[in-house]
């Protein structure tokens, strides 16, 4: 087809065999030149497409320079083989045209690869700096959480900061670190945003883990404080009499203590908590509810009914007996109040 089209556009003098040979030589030369030029343009378009597709830092880092070189060499070999099949004339002439084409393609590849390697190194350096900035922010947040944990282990320090206030502190520190890290990140906005999103997920995970543990600690410390407060508030009366007032004072003390424990148990919810298990020595024994459910902490107290009335005592020693029955059924942190 190429030869026929060529003949339609050209006029040659075939007055002698010499003229005819010259005409065919010129024709082969022109066809070979066109084939080489088409191959050169296709390779140039291939290189430009690779350049456009790997301008961003993320796309550049996905293809290392050695891999890019293999792609270019593979395309060059493909085009050279195809061009060899399109060339006309004797093999020496075709080989000469092919060698010239190979030099052109190698020149284009040699110009592109150094630029791409430099781009890749720059992208890798920026990614490493961003990784260090993200890691530094993560460590700072972990240290902040650990410091808060150490500073609020005691009852007084824990009860001085409620869970909601602790959450506000955590969120404020998280936002501060995210904004600082954003100012330290380099590169293009999509890569910076992706790094910030990854950091935010890490900080949110640390915050959720700490707040869950802190909320549970706050409840336990509050229950312990209420138990201590109830135990200290009631003091048995003694007026130096014959001992009857002293016995009555002890009874009142025991009833008040159990009343305080009832209040604490109601605030604490079902006992044991869902995430804890009673040991065999603290198990309620055979006093489970008819439905097989574990009774609440308040239901384990002696002398308590569903109407939440005060415990009944049958005499001077009734309160002491009731307190004795409660031992082993009341949460460990509240037994001291008895």
SVG drawing of the C-alpha trace seen along z (x, -y; Angstrom):
<svg xmlns="http://www.w3.org/2000/svg" viewBox="-41 -26 66 48">
<polyline fill="none" stroke="black" stroke-width="0.4" points="0.0,0.0 2.8,-2.4 4.5,-1.8 1.3,-2.3 0.5,-5.5 4.0,-6.7 3.8,-5.9 0.5,-7.9 2.2,-11.1 5.5,-10.9 6.6,-11.0 9.7,-9.2 11.4,-8.8 11.8,-5.1 13.4,-5.7 16.3,-3.4 17.1,-0.7 19.5,-3.0 16.7,-5.6 14.4,-2.9 17.0,-1.7 17.6,-5.2 13.9,-5.8 13.5,-2.7 16.4,-3.6 15.0,-7.1 11.6,-5.5 13.1,-3.0 15.1,-5.8 12.0,-8.0 9.9,-5.1 12.6,-4.2 12.9,-7.8 9.2,-8.0 9.2,-4.8 12.1,-6.0 10.5,-9.3 7.2,-7.7 9.0,-5.4 10.9,-8.4 7.7,-10.4 5.9,-7.4 8.8,-7.0 8.9,-10.7 5.1,-10.6 5.7,-7.6 8.4,-9.4 6.2,-12.5 3.3,-10.4 5.5,-8.8 6.7,-12.2 3.2,-13.6 1.9,-10.5 4.7,-10.7 4.8,-14.4 3.2,-14.0 5.2,-12.8 3.0,-9.7 3.0,-8.5 6.7,-9.1 7.5,-7.1 5.5,-4.2 8.0,-3.7 11.7,-3.6 14.3,-4.8 15.3,-1.3 11.8,-0.3 11.3,-3.4 14.5,-2.5 13.2,1.0 9.9,-0.5 11.8,-2.8 14.1,0.0 11.2,2.3 9.3,-0.3 12.5,-1.1 13.1,2.6 9.4,3.0 9.6,0.0 13.0,1.1 11.7,4.5 8.5,3.1 10.5,0.5 12.8,3.3 9.8,5.0 8.8,1.7 12.1,0.9 12.8,1.5 15.9,2.5 18.9,4.7 19.8,5.7 22.9,3.4 20.7,0.4 18.0,1.4 20.6,2.0 22.1,-1.4 18.7,-3.1 18.0,-1.1 21.2,-2.0 20.5,-5.7 17.1,-5.3 18.5,-3.5 20.8,-6.4 17.9,-8.8 15.9,-6.7 18.8,-6.2 19.4,-10.0 15.8,-10.6 16.0,-8.0 19.3,-9.4 17.8,-12.9 14.7,-11.7 16.1,-9.2 18.4,-11.7 15.5,-14.1 13.3,-11.4 15.9,-10.0 16.4,-13.5 12.6,-13.9 12.4,-10.5 15.1,-11.4 13.4,-14.7 10.1,-13.0 11.7,-10.3 13.5,-12.9 10.2,-14.8 8.4,-11.6 11.0,-10.8 10.8,-14.3 7.0,-14.0 7.3,-10.6 9.6,-12.0 7.2,-14.9 4.2,-12.6 6.2,-10.2 7.3,-13.1 3.7,-14.3 2.6,-10.8 5.3,-10.4 4.5,-13.8 0.8,-12.8 1.7,-9.5 3.9,-11.2 1.1,-13.7 -1.3,-10.8 1.2,-8.9 1.8,-12.1 -1.9,-12.6 -2.2,-9.0 0.5,-9.2 -0.7,-12.5 -4.2,-11.2 -3.6,-7.9 -4.5,-9.0 -8.1,-9.4 -7.7,-13.2 -6.2,-14.0 -8.5,-11.7 -11.7,-13.1 -10.5,-16.6 -10.8,-16.1 -14.0,-14.7 -14.1,-12.5 -15.6,-15.3 -12.9,-17.7 -10.2,-15.1 -11.7,-14.6 -11.5,-18.3 -7.8,-18.4 -7.1,-15.4 -8.9,-17.0 -7.2,-20.3 -3.7,-18.7 -4.6,-16.6 -5.7,-19.7 -2.6,-21.5 -0.3,-18.7 -2.2,-18.3 -1.9,-22.0 1.8,-22.0 2.4,-18.9 0.6,-20.4 2.9,-23.4 5.9,-21.0 4.8,-18.8 6.2,-19.3 5.1,-18.4 1.7,-18.6 -1.5,-19.1 -3.0,-15.6 0.1,-13.9 0.1,-16.3 -3.7,-15.6 -3.2,-11.9 -0.4,-12.1 -2.5,-14.2 -5.5,-11.8 -3.3,-8.9 -1.9,-10.8 -5.4,-11.8 -6.6,-8.2 -3.6,-7.3 -4.2,-10.1 -8.0,-9.3 -7.2,-5.7 -4.9,-6.6 -7.5,-9.1 -10.3,-6.5 -8.2,-3.9 -7.2,-6.3 -10.6,-7.9 -12.2,-4.5 -9.7,-3.5 -10.0,-6.9 -13.8,-6.8 -13.7,-3.5 -11.0,-4.7 -13.1,-7.8 -16.1,-5.7 -14.1,-3.4 -12.4,-6.3 -15.7,-8.0 -17.2,-4.9 -14.2,-4.5 -14.5,-8.1 -18.2,-7.8 -17.5,-4.7 -14.9,-6.5 -17.1,-9.6 -20.0,-7.5 -17.7,-5.6 -16.3,-8.8 -19.6,-10.6 -21.1,-8.2 -19.5,-8.2 -21.0,-5.9 -22.3,-8.0 -21.1,-7.4 -22.0,-9.4 -20.4,-7.4 -23.6,-5.6 -24.3,-2.0 -23.5,-0.8 -27.1,-1.0 -26.4,-4.2 -23.2,-2.8 -25.0,0.2 -27.7,-1.9 -25.0,-4.1 -23.3,-1.1 -26.7,0.0 -27.3,-3.4 -23.8,-3.5 -24.2,-0.1 -27.6,-1.1 -26.1,-4.4 -23.2,-2.6 -25.4,-0.1 -27.6,-2.9 -24.5,-4.6 -23.4,-1.4 -26.8,-1.0 -26.5,-4.5 -23.0,-3.7 -24.1,-0.4 -27.0,-2.0 -24.6,-4.6 -22.1,-1.8 -24.7,0.2 -24.9,4.1 -22.1,5.9 -19.8,7.3 -19.3,5.0 -19.6,6.7 -15.8,6.5 -14.9,8.1 -15.5,11.5 -15.9,12.4 -13.5,14.8 -14.8,18.0 -14.4,16.6 -16.5,13.5 -19.2,15.3 -22.7,14.7 -23.2,18.5 -26.7,19.9 -28.5,16.5 -28.8,15.9 -32.1,14.5 -34.7,17.0 -33.9,16.1 -30.2,17.0 -29.0,13.4 -26.5,12.1 -28.1,9.8 -27.2,6.2 -24.8,5.0 -27.6,3.4 -29.5,6.7 -26.6,8.5 -26.8,6.4 -28.4,8.1 -31.9,7.1 -32.6,5.2 -35.8,5.6 -37.0,4.4 -38.7,1.5 -35.2,0.2 -36.2,0.0 -33.6,-0.1 -32.2,3.2 -34.1,4.7 -32.3,5.5 -33.6,7.9 -31.8,6.7 -28.7,5.2 -26.6,7.5 -28.7,7.4 -26.7,4.7 -23.4,6.5 -24.9,9.8 -26.2,8.1 -22.8,6.5 -21.2,9.9 -23.6,11.4 -22.7,8.7 -19.0,9.6 -18.2,11.4 -21.1,10.0 -20.4,6.3 -17.7,5.0 -14.2,5.1 -13.8,1.4 -16.9,0.9 -16.4,3.4 -14.3,1.0 -17.5,-1.1 -19.0,1.8"/>
</svg>
